[in-house]
Amino acid sequence: MAKSQVTFNKIEKEKKRLKKREEKQKRKEARRAEAKENPQGIQFAYVDFNGNLTDTPPDPAMREKVEAESIELGIPKKEDREEEEPANKEGKVSFFDHSKGFGFIIDSINQEKYFVHISGTLEPIEENDKVTYELERGQKGMNAVRVKKI
């Protein structure tokens, strides 16, 4: 004979689900009964000038006047922004492979290593050359570009 497909666990889960549904229905009926007994309507909450919630409306005399023209939306126009000049950094070529076309430069100030590709050089470079360069964000980090010998 085959066993029954309804297990003890399934029966318990069904009982829990029905109990939850009944409790939810009771709470709903209790809220309806309370609303009929004392109909106060919608409760309001106000925000004061400091951003706190209160039950009293704010005093209109304390309201600050804001000019619509003084509000800036989005990014400021290019002439308003301060242009940051890219600083030329100095370093030393620690490794450069001409056959593969890439290498690394070690910064002389903070000893950071930066990747350099042959397309980012302005003149041919060799290992141990002192160079100046600028940094640009690449796919895997900062890359040295506009590299030239000192």
N, C-alpha and C positions, 0 to 999 in steps of 0.2 A: 504494500500500500504506500501511496505517496504521502509525504508530509504536508501539512497545511502551509500555505504561503503566508499566512498571517502569524507573525512571531510576537513574542512578548514585548519586544522592543518597539515594534510598530504600533501595538495597542497603546503602550505608554506615551508614545509621541502624539498619537491622535488625541488621547485624553488631555495632554498638556495644551495642545492647540485649541481644543474646545473650551478649556478652562480660561485661556487667555482671551478668547473671543467673548466669553460671558462677562469677564471682568471689564473689558473695554466697553461693552454695551451698558453695564451698570454705571460706569463713570460718565458716559455720555448722557444717560438719563438723569444722573445727579446734577450735571451742569445745566441741563435744560430746566430742571425743577428750581435750581438756585436762581437762574435768570428770570423765571416767572415771579419768584417771591420778591426780589429787590432789583427791578430793572433800572440800573444806573446808566446804561448806555456804554459807550466806548470810553475807556480810560485814556487820558492823554498824558504824555510825558513831554516835557520841554527841555531844550538844551540851553544852558546859560552861556554867558560869554567866555567862560573858561572851558567849555566842552563837557560839563557835567550834566547828568540828567536830573531834573527837578520836577516837582508836581505843580509849581506855580509858574505862570508865564513870565518871561524876562521883562525888565523895565525898558520901555522904548527910549527913555531919555539917555540910557547908557549905550545906545547903539552907535557904532562907529560908521562914518561915511567913507566909502571906498570908491575911488574913481575907476570907472571901467577901463579907461585908457592905461592905467598903471598896471593892469594885470597882463602878464606875458604868457601866451600859450605856445608851447612847442619850443623849438630850438631858436636861439637868437640869430639874427641875420649875420652873414659872414663878416661884414664890416664892423659889427658890434663886438664880435668875439676877438679876444686877443690871440694873435697868431703866435704859435710857439715855433721858434726857429729850431730846426733839427741840429743838435750839437754834434759836431764831428768828434768822434771818439778815436783814441789812439790805442794800438795794440800790436801784437807780434803774431805772425803766422806760425802756428805750432805744427801744422800738418797741411800739405796740399798735394793732391794726386792729379797730375795733368792728364793721365789716361782716362780717369773717371770724371774729371772736371769739378771736383769739390775739395773742400778742406775746412780747417777750423782756425779761428783767430782767438787768442787769449787777450782779454782787456787788460791794459796796463794798470788800471786803477783798482778794479774789484776782482780781478783774476777769473772772470766769467768766461766760459767758452762759447763762441758763437759760430754757427754754420755759415760758410760762404760758398756760393756756387760761382763757377767761372763766368756765368752771365751777369753776375753782380760786380765784376771787377772792371775798372776803367783802364788798367794797364796790366801786363803780365806780372804775376807775383811768384815768389819762391818761398820755401821754408826759411824761417828765421828773419824774414823781412819785417821792418817796422812799417806799419801802415796806418792810415786814417780811414775811417768808415762811418757809415750811418746805420742805424738799426731799423728794420721793418718787421712787422709780425708776419710769420710764415705759417704753414699748415701745422708744423710741430713745434713752434716756438719762435724766438727772435732770430732773424737772419741778418748777417752783415751785407750791406749793399753799398754801391758807389765806393768801392775799395780802391785806394791808390797808395803807392809807396810814398814815404816821407823823404 
